[in-house]
Amino acid sequence: MKANREYELRVRKSGRGPGVLRGAGADHIEVVEIATGEVALFWDTQPSQTGRLARGLRADLAALDADAFIAKWRRWQTA
């Protein structure tokens, strides 16, 4: 089963406007398991990096199966 059927991507930005202009606050990206609502993966990112990471996650959610997706991205997760 594709990962986008088991996981949902949530992106929370620290403020309005382009990433460079938002200031020093961190954005948050979560990959949430749909069935349980539990957070499977989590990142605090700089505003300038949020869009790039979210695009990569969305592409892999659509292309990979759930186990391969988690295995690939778990190694890049921040504590």
Stockholm file with secondary structure:
# STOCKHOLM 1.0

chainA/1-79         MKANREYELRVRKSGRGPGVLRGAGADHIEVVEIATGEVALFWDTQPSQTGRLARGLRADLAALDADAFIAKWRRWQTA
#=GR chainA/1-79 SS CBGGGTEEEEEECSSSSCGGGSCSCCEEEEEEETTTCCEEEEEEECHHHHHHHHHHHHHHHHHSBHHHHHHHHHTTCCC
#=GC SS_cons        CBGGGTEEEEEECSSSSCGGGSCSCCEEEEEEETTTCCEEEEEEECHHHHHHHHHHHHHHHHHSBHHHHHHHHHTTCCC
//
